[in-house]
Amino acid sequence: MLGADPPTVTRVAAALLVSERTLQRRLHDEGTSFAALLDEARRELAAAWLDEGRLSRTEIGYLLGFSHPSSFSRATRRWFPSAAAAGR
């Protein structure tokens, strides 16, 4: 569900055939949130695609649902602080 139209709680709940409230309650019971899971999924995919080296950073950002390359750049600095410090 990532890409030009990033997933929302509403869309994910519908895909899982549960209500939004049920999804949010179950995530809360697991000690997480929809935003945290979305961020983690994006981070894992970004790491894999950056390691592959086949896609540009702009393409990866788009595929992960970031509206601007600068937004993806900020996210990668947050996700991979040691790589950012090394100038990668």
N, C-alpha and C positions, 0 to 999 in steps of 0.2 A: 504493500500500500504506500510505499514511499514514492517520492517523485514530485511532479509539478503540483499535485494535490495531496499534501501530507495527511496521514491518518488523524482522525479525531476520535475522541471517546465514543461519540455517537456511532460512527462508522464501524469501529472495532467491536463495540457491543452488539451491533446488528449482525456483524459477520459471525460472532460467537453465539448468537441467538439468546442473548441475555439483555436485561435492561441496563441502561447507563449506571443507574444506582447500584445494581448488583455487581457490575464490573468494578466500580469504584470501591464498594465495600470489600470485595474479595481482594483487591489489590492492597487496600488498607490492612486487611487481616494478615497479608504476607509482608507487611512493613515496607511497601513501596507505593508508587503512584504511576499513573499513566505517563506523565511527563518524564519521570525517571526511567521507565522502561523504553520510551521512545528515544531518549538521549542515549541509553546504553546500546540499543539496536543500531542507531546511527554510528556510534563510536566503533562498534565491532565491524560493521561493514566498511567504514572509512579505513580502518586499520588494514583490513584484508585487501581492499582495492588499492590503497597507497602502496602496500608491499608488492602487489602484482606489477605495478608500474605500467599497465596497459592504458589506463585512462588518465586524462588530465585532471588537475585539481578542480577545474571549473566543471568538468563532466561529473565528477564524483559529487561535488556539492549539489548540482542539479538533481542527480539521481537520488540523493538523500533528502531532497525536499527543501533545500535552502534557497531562498529567493534571490540572494545576492552572493557573489563570490566572497565578499568581505565577511558576511555572516558565517560562511563555512570556515574561513580563515580563523576567525575568533574562536569558533568551536574547536578546531584542531589545536590551537594554542592551549585551550582549557583541557582538552583530552590528553594531549601528548606534550606536557610542558618541557620534558627533557629534549625532545626533538626540536621544539621551537627555540630552545636556548642554543642548540647546536647549529641553528640556521637551516634546518631542513624544511 
